[in-house]
Amino acid sequence: MPAISLNTTPPTQPKDRRNARQKDLALRVDLMDDPTQLEQLAEDWDRLAAQAVIPTVCLGFCWQAAWVEQFLTPGRELFVLVVRREGRIIGLAPWYRLRRRIIGLSLKELRPIGAPETASDYLDVLSAPGQQADVAAALYEHLHTRAASSWDLLSLEDIPADSAFAMHVMRRLDQDGRSFELEPRAYCPIARLPDDPELLLRGLSSNRREQFRRHRRLLEKRARLEQRAITDLDALAAEQLEALLEPLLRLHRRRWPEYDLRVYGFLSRVIARMRACGTRQTNEDLSASSRARLDYLLLDGREIGGLLHFDTQGRREMYLIGVDRDAHPRVSVGNVLVGMNLQQAVADGVGEYDFMKGVETYKLHWSQAGRRTLVLRLMRPRSVAVMAWWLVRQLKAGMRLVLR
């Protein structure tokens, strides 16, 4: 159940005192709401994303700008808040505003760029190291003063459980007696990788280890089994990239026919943007940026499994998987695909393999740990639309209980 604070007492600090605190910190908060101007933030965006508590492709400019291009449809408006100290950007709140109607009332909801269509993880507010408390305070003050009429509900989906922004904001909400909700969102299994590929298998249960080896042998007996890694995706022309992605997308679509086709186009946009990112950054910056790679498992030259990965600062994130479940009647192709790719990650010097959200059995078999993401919701005080939204949710929850 969500932990809910229903206290709607207005803030006890007078407005001039709040504004004085922001002025004393020499902070300024500006709104970026023009998608055509978003590129101006690219360099600072990636600089801050590289310093996030969890380095991830989902926070980088390539990912988030591609989401804006693909999914900022009518009814959605860019709402990126930029925090500056003496002219230098020290924080970014990468949000958009969704307008919808609740019982005839207009509800203005702020949500993180990347949610919900692309199953992004670790969507956090970006802050420079040591500036998290000041960035959170500046955004909090801005939302409740200058921007108070611009929103009714702030829904921070898929925010990391150890987000400094969430911690500082919840502390302030408690102090001011304002309403908020906090609830679990997703679990992201993690494999902490050793230095030796053999040590990886030793960390498995004996049954899982033997199954992986047996299934691999069965495939090798049937035909030539090989891996193919494509690590220069961002250097390819659009036609070449499309041709290389096609086998993976075909296998993925066969397993999940209801999958949103727009996400495939989004991924092509992300990878294409990584090419532009590479020309913008120095070699030092590139070591902190995300790179895409395709990993195929081939049987006699035919793709029977594939994975789309993103590498960021020694972490490898598994975003998309596709397998031919009919390749062998006695083999879990997915199990062999994942195991061989984990071994390859060890050989590549990857320290952490992130399966991203989902508790599918194969993820739990190969992982030893995991991270939680949450949903943090803030309600604007005395908003009639929020009261209607809350009432509708309670009615729906009551109906579910009655119908059980």
GULUM-881709 format. One line per 4 residues: their letters; for each residue x, y, z of C-alpha. Coordinates in nm, 4 decimals. Layout:
N
A) X/Y/Z; ...;
END
This chain:
404
MPAI) 0.0000/0.0000/0.0000; 0.1242/0.3539/-0.0677; 0.2484/0.5563/0.2238; 0.0231/0.8622/0.2088;
SLNT) 0.0359/1.1935/0.3892; -0.3074/1.3576/0.3748; -0.2156/1.6693/0.5681; -0.2960/1.9643/0.3421;
TPPT) -0.1928/2.2399/0.5813; -0.0397/2.5247/0.3783; 0.3309/2.6040/0.4200; 0.4150/2.7877/0.7392;
QPKD) 0.6991/2.9889/0.5850; 0.5884/3.3273/0.4514; 0.6405/3.3766/0.0794; 0.9030/3.6488/0.1168;
RRNA) 1.1068/3.4244/0.3450; 1.1035/3.1433/0.0897; 1.2060/3.3804/-0.1878; 1.4827/3.5213/0.0297;
RQKD) 1.6280/3.1734/0.0798; 1.6391/3.1136/-0.2957; 1.7993/3.4544/-0.3516; 2.0597/3.3909/-0.0802;
LALR) 2.1635/3.0740/-0.2602; 2.2114/3.2759/-0.5815; 1.9908/3.0263/-0.7613; 1.7665/3.0827/-1.0580;
VDLM) 1.5057/2.8455/-1.2012; 1.3952/2.8822/-1.5640; 1.1441/2.6888/-1.7700; 1.2431/2.5332/-2.1032;
DDPT) 0.9179/2.4551/-2.2851; 1.0250/2.4812/-2.6505; 1.1340/2.1447/-2.7973; 1.3170/2.3203/-3.0798;
QLEQ) 1.5475/2.4850/-2.8243; 1.6184/2.1698/-2.6230; 1.9485/2.1079/-2.8000; 2.0926/2.4097/-2.6171;
LAED) 2.0947/2.2022/-2.2971; 2.2632/1.8921/-2.4470; 2.6140/1.9455/-2.3120; 2.5059/2.0353/-1.9573;
WDRL) 2.2423/1.7608/-1.9628; 2.4994/1.4902/-2.0342; 2.7463/1.6412/-1.7858; 2.4895/1.6125/-1.5065;
AAQA) 2.3581/1.2713/-1.6216; 2.7127/1.1314/-1.6049; 2.7180/1.2241/-1.2334; 2.3806/1.0686/-1.1473;
VIPT) 2.3524/0.8236/-0.8577; 2.2885/0.5483/-1.1168; 2.4618/0.6112/-1.4517; 2.2070/0.5031/-1.7120;
VCLG) 2.1270/0.5594/-2.0760; 1.7731/0.6606/-1.9714; 1.8937/0.9907/-1.8220; 2.1229/1.0916/-2.1094;
FCWQ) 2.0305/1.3622/-2.3566; 2.0174/1.1206/-2.6524; 1.7517/0.9066/-2.4840; 1.5420/1.1911/-2.3482;
AAWV) 1.5572/1.4097/-2.6596; 1.4572/1.1089/-2.8728; 1.1606/1.0517/-2.6394; 1.0536/1.4143/-2.6841;
EQFL) 1.0723/1.3758/-3.0633; 0.8745/1.0507/-3.0637; 0.6232/1.0854/-2.7800; 0.5594/1.4556/-2.7094;
TPGR) 0.2214/1.4314/-2.8795; -0.0735/1.6760/-2.8588; -0.1847/1.7134/-2.4980; 0.1761/1.6901/-2.3794;
ELFV) 0.4027/1.9922/-2.3325; 0.7722/2.0150/-2.2531; 0.8309/2.1308/-1.8947; 1.2049/2.1155/-1.8234;
LVVR) 1.3155/2.3228/-1.5236; 1.6743/2.4472/-1.5366; 1.8495/2.5425/-1.2130; 2.1439/2.7822/-1.2393;
REGR) 2.3864/2.9161/-0.9836; 2.5531/3.2364/-1.1019; 2.4772/3.1416/-1.4613; 2.6079/2.7814/-1.4464;
IIGL) 2.3579/2.4971/-1.4796; 2.3688/2.2829/-1.1639; 2.0379/2.1020/-1.1963; 1.7732/1.9857/-1.4438;
APWY) 1.4222/1.8558/-1.3866; 1.3469/1.6728/-1.7162; 0.9673/1.6723/-1.7102; 0.6705/1.7213/-1.9392;
RLRR) 0.3157/1.8347/-1.8652; 0.0180/1.6161/-1.9472; -0.3246/1.7761/-1.9644; -0.6225/1.5500/-1.9029;
RIIG) -0.9760/1.5731/-1.7682; -1.1052/1.4250/-1.4432; -1.4825/1.4451/-1.3858; -1.4971/1.7393/-1.6231;
LSLK) -1.2055/1.9218/-1.4556; -0.8730/1.9968/-1.6253; -0.5813/1.8263/-1.4488; -0.2257/1.9435/-1.5228;
ELRP) 0.0133/1.6603/-1.4408; 0.3936/1.6832/-1.4523; 0.5697/1.3571/-1.5419; 0.9302/1.2565/-1.6182;
IGAP) 1.0480/1.2455/-1.9776; 1.0848/0.8775/-2.0669; 0.7642/0.7538/-1.9028; 0.5550/0.5626/-1.9632;
ETAS) 0.6022/0.4397/-2.3221; 0.9672/0.3289/-2.3245; 0.9909/0.1427/-1.9909; 1.2715/0.3748/-1.8812;
DYLD) 1.4337/0.3202/-1.5418; 1.6008/0.5446/-1.2814; 1.4296/0.8656/-1.3994; 1.5662/1.1232/-1.1582;
VLSA) 1.6224/1.4963/-1.1267; 1.9787/1.5754/-1.2346; 2.2052/1.7615/-0.9922; 2.5739/1.8481/-0.9787;
PGQQ) 2.7664/1.6695/-0.6994; 2.7232/1.8446/-0.3663; 2.4360/2.0564/-0.5033; 2.1487/1.8091/-0.4544;
ADVA) 1.9959/1.9804/-0.1509; 2.0086/2.3263/-0.3098; 1.8644/2.2013/-0.6404; 1.5796/2.0256/-0.4583;
AALY) 1.5070/2.3364/-0.2490; 1.5095/2.5639/-0.5542; 1.2725/2.3376/-0.7496; 1.0425/2.2971/-0.4512;
EHLH) 1.0196/2.6736/-0.4003; 0.9662/2.7347/-0.7714; 0.6828/2.4825/-0.7952; 0.5024/2.6378/-0.4987;
TRAA) 0.5548/3.0027/-0.5934; 0.6251/3.1171/-0.9506; 0.4993/2.7948/-1.1135; 0.2166/2.7204/-0.8693;
SSWD) -0.0516/2.7717/-1.1339; 0.1299/2.5528/-1.3900; 0.0587/2.2156/-1.2301; -0.1807/2.0205/-1.0111;
LLSL) -0.0019/1.6872/-0.9748; 0.3650/1.5892/-0.9998; 0.4041/1.2145/-1.0678; 0.7686/1.1083/-1.0499;
EDIP) 0.7532/0.7561/-1.1918; 1.0500/0.5185/-1.1878; 1.2566/0.7414/-0.9602; 1.5416/0.5510/-0.7866;
ADSA) 1.4709/0.4507/-0.4281; 1.7984/0.6203/-0.3273; 1.7269/0.9458/-0.5122; 1.8669/1.2449/-0.3232;
FAMH) 1.6017/1.4679/-0.4816; 1.3189/1.2473/-0.3517; 1.4719/1.2377/-0.0042; 1.5126/1.6170/0.0203;
VMRR) 1.1668/1.6891/-0.1203; 0.9890/1.4427/0.1093; 1.1669/1.5936/0.4089; 1.0486/1.9402/0.3061;
LDQD) 0.6943/1.8175/0.2411; 0.6813/1.6739/0.5919; 0.8082/2.0002/0.7393; 0.5472/2.2017/0.5506;
GRSF) 0.2613/1.9578/0.6100; 0.1963/1.9047/0.2416; 0.0415/1.5993/0.0784; 0.2371/1.3322/-0.1053;
ELEP) 0.2232/0.9645/-0.1943; 0.5062/0.7143/-0.2149; 0.4688/0.3640/-0.3545; 0.6874/0.0910/-0.5075;
RAYC) 0.7207/0.0935/-0.8853; 0.9567/-0.1735/-1.0216; 1.2435/-0.4060/-0.9381; 1.5553/-0.4092/-1.1584;
PIAR) 1.7658/-0.7282/-1.1168; 2.1420/-0.6730/-1.1159; 2.4344/-0.9107/-1.1804; 2.7602/-0.8059/-1.0130;
LPDD) 3.0220/-0.9430/-1.2475; 3.3528/-1.1004/-1.1412; 3.6844/-1.0625/-1.3231; 3.6854/-1.4213/-1.4558;
PELL) 3.4077/-1.5659/-1.6781; 3.4413/-1.9016/-1.4999; 3.3709/-1.7365/-1.1658; 3.0428/-1.6162/-1.3133;
LRGL) 2.9210/-1.9740/-1.3571; 3.0447/-2.0780/-1.0141; 2.8144/-1.8191/-0.8621; 2.5099/-2.0006/-1.0035;
SSNR) 2.3268/-2.2903/-0.8461; 2.4564/-2.6263/-0.9623; 2.1316/-2.6958/-1.1500; 2.1389/-2.3632/-1.3351;
REQF) 2.5094/-2.4018/-1.4166; 2.4636/-2.7513/-1.5546; 2.1528/-2.6527/-1.7513; 2.3392/-2.3675/-1.9212;
RRHR) 2.6314/-2.5910/-2.0168; 2.4027/-2.8732/-2.1363; 2.1857/-2.6442/-2.3482; 2.4889/-2.4828/-2.5039;
RLLE) 2.6323/-2.8242/-2.5933; 2.3015/-2.9298/-2.7521; 2.3046/-2.6241/-2.9758; 2.6703/-2.6793/-3.0670;
KRAR) 2.5973/-3.0398/-3.1632; 2.3183/-2.9352/-3.3959; 2.5137/-2.6720/-3.5920; 2.7819/-2.4051/-3.5696;
LEQR) 2.7047/-2.1785/-3.2705; 2.8595/-1.8335/-3.2605; 2.8193/-1.4860/-3.1158; 2.8213/-1.1666/-3.3155;
AITD) 2.8693/-0.8301/-3.1456; 2.8092/-0.5030/-3.3299; 2.9530/-0.2182/-3.1262; 2.9664/0.0660/-3.3799;
LDAL) 2.5921/0.1170/-3.4236; 2.6179/0.4924/-3.3821; 2.8606/0.5085/-3.6774; 2.6235/0.3399/-3.9234;
AAEQ) 2.3980/0.4972/-4.1833; 2.0245/0.4752/-4.1145; 1.9722/0.1981/-4.3717; 2.2547/-0.0131/-4.2276;
LEAL) 2.1241/0.0331/-3.8738; 1.7733/-0.0670/-3.9774; 1.9025/-0.3832/-4.1470; 2.1062/-0.4859/-3.8410;
LEPL) 1.8185/-0.4232/-3.5993; 1.5629/-0.6082/-3.8114; 1.6366/-0.9671/-3.6896; 1.6139/-0.8610/-3.3236;
LRLH) 1.2937/-0.6637/-3.3732; 1.1394/-0.9523/-3.5691; 1.2185/-1.2009/-3.2919; 1.0980/-0.9591/-3.0248;
RRRW) 0.7752/-0.8866/-3.2110; 0.7038/-1.2581/-3.2534; 0.7131/-1.3028/-2.8750; 0.5320/-0.9779/-2.7868;
PEYD) 0.2992/-0.8966/-3.0803; 0.1169/-0.6273/-2.8792; 0.4374/-0.4269/-2.8233; 0.4175/-0.0562/-2.9090;
LRVY) 0.5793/-0.0260/-3.2526; 0.6706/0.3363/-3.1839; 0.9376/0.2160/-2.9386; 1.1316/0.0550/-3.2251;
GFLS) 1.1425/0.3899/-3.4029; 1.2414/0.5557/-3.0774; 1.5420/0.3239/-3.0400; 1.6629/0.4125/-3.3886;
RVIA) 1.6367/0.7804/-3.2925; 1.8393/0.7211/-2.9751; 2.1212/0.5468/-3.1610; 2.1248/0.8076/-3.4378;
RMRA) 2.1516/1.0810/-3.1740; 2.4494/0.9030/-3.0174; 2.6398/0.9718/-3.3375; 2.5806/1.3461/-3.2949;
CGTR) 2.6691/1.3182/-2.9273; 3.0033/1.1615/-3.0182; 3.0967/1.4506/-3.2449; 3.0052/1.6998/-2.9728;
QTNE) 3.2051/1.5478/-2.6893; 3.5746/1.5187/-2.6090; 3.7406/1.1817/-2.5532; 3.7112/1.2353/-2.1774;
DLSA) 3.3382/1.3021/-2.2100; 3.2904/0.9925/-2.4274; 3.4098/0.7677/-2.1466; 3.1058/0.8796/-1.9457;
SSRA) 2.8492/0.8703/-2.2287; 2.6309/0.5756/-2.3301; 2.7021/0.3521/-2.6295; 2.4680/0.1049/-2.7965;
RLDY) 2.5602/-0.2484/-2.9004; 2.3812/-0.5443/-3.0604; 2.4642/-0.8987/-2.9543; 2.3352/-1.1846/-3.1678;
LLLD) 2.3453/-1.5599/-3.1142; 2.3716/-1.7413/-3.4475; 2.3144/-2.1042/-3.5388; 2.4694/-2.1830/-3.8776;
GREI) 2.4660/-1.8112/-3.9555; 2.0978/-1.7620/-3.8662; 1.9985/-1.5320/-3.5799; 1.8222/-1.7327/-3.3089;
GGLL) 1.8574/-1.4727/-3.0355; 1.9527/-1.1107/-2.9928; 2.0003/-0.8419/-2.7301; 2.0170/-0.4644/-2.7504;
HFDT) 2.2508/-0.3298/-2.4830; 2.3586/0.0142/-2.3682; 2.6956/0.0609/-2.1957; 2.7423/0.3482/-1.9510;
QGRR) 3.0418/0.3934/-1.7202; 3.1200/0.0263/-1.6706; 2.7539/-0.0764/-1.6565; 2.5756/-0.2748/-1.9272;
EMYL) 2.1989/-0.2373/-1.9480; 1.9902/-0.4989/-2.1275; 1.7031/-0.3178/-2.2942; 1.5546/-0.5508/-2.5583;
IGVD) 1.5660/-0.9283/-2.6019; 1.4356/-1.1541/-2.8778; 1.4718/-1.5313/-2.9164; 1.3595/-1.8049/-3.1539;
RDAH) 1.1910/-2.0419/-2.9103; 1.1582/-2.3048/-3.1819; 1.5287/-2.3222/-3.2647; 1.5694/-2.6418/-3.0574;
PRVS) 1.2905/-2.8367/-2.8818; 1.5076/-2.9222/-2.5787; 1.6902/-2.5933/-2.5318; 1.6104/-2.2598/-2.3702;
VGNV) 1.7720/-2.0351/-2.6286; 1.7165/-1.7346/-2.4009; 1.9116/-1.8996/-2.1189; 2.2084/-1.9676/-2.3494;
LVGM) 2.1866/-1.6186/-2.5001; 2.1917/-1.4450/-2.1606; 2.4624/-1.6690/-2.0162; 2.6974/-1.6215/-2.3100;
NLQQ) 2.6387/-1.2452/-2.3064; 2.7145/-1.2270/-1.9365; 3.0401/-1.4112/-2.0041; 3.1139/-1.1634/-2.2829;
AVAD) 3.0412/-0.8738/-2.0469; 3.2963/-1.0119/-1.8018; 3.5522/-1.0403/-2.0827; 3.4747/-0.6778/-2.1778;
GVGE) 3.5518/-0.5603/-1.8247; 3.1916/-0.4693/-1.7387; 3.1412/-0.4483/-1.3639; 2.7611/-0.4530/-1.3478;
YDFM) 2.4950/-0.6014/-1.5742; 2.1527/-0.4434/-1.5296; 1.8545/-0.6439/-1.6538; 1.6327/-0.3353/-1.6043;
KGVE) 1.2764/-0.3532/-1.4791; 1.0974/-0.6858/-1.4584; 1.1078/-1.0014/-1.2473; 1.1104/-1.2580/-1.5261;
TYKL) 1.2498/-1.5895/-1.4027; 1.5616/-1.5820/-1.6210; 1.6587/-1.2427/-1.4805; 1.6316/-1.3638/-1.1228;
HWSQ) 1.8319/-1.6797/-1.2018; 2.1277/-1.4808/-1.3328; 2.1246/-1.1901/-1.0863; 2.2400/-1.1621/-0.7258;
AGRR) 2.0960/-0.8221/-0.6351; 1.8596/-0.5538/-0.7558; 1.7426/-0.1950/-0.7281; 1.3992/-0.0560/-0.6517;
TLVL) 1.2293/0.2312/-0.8252; 0.9403/0.4252/-0.6759; 0.6552/0.6569/-0.7660; 0.6548/0.9854/-0.5747;
RLMR) 0.3474/1.2042/-0.6192; 0.3154/1.5645/-0.5048; -0.0218/1.7409/-0.4971; -0.0657/2.1150/-0.5298;
PRSV) -0.2464/2.2429/-0.2199; -0.6159/2.3255/-0.2553; -0.6341/2.2081/-0.6176; -0.9903/2.1054/-0.6991;
AVMA) -0.8643/1.8898/-0.9880; -0.6347/1.6980/-0.7506; -0.9247/1.6401/-0.5101; -1.1277/1.4979/-0.7994;
WWLV) -0.8334/1.2812/-0.9096; -0.7879/1.1485/-0.5551; -1.1591/1.0764/-0.5176; -1.1726/0.8815/-0.8448;
RQLK) -0.8724/0.6709/-0.7358; -1.0374/0.5883/-0.4047; -1.3599/0.4881/-0.5774; -1.1716/0.2609/-0.8193;
AGMR) -0.9783/0.1014/-0.5322; -1.3039/0.0430/-0.3433; -1.4632/-0.1190/-0.6468; -1.1678/-0.3558/-0.6828;
LVLR) -1.2084/-0.4636/-0.3218; -1.5824/-0.5195/-0.3656; -1.5353/-0.7241/-0.6845; -1.2704/-0.9565/-0.5432;
END
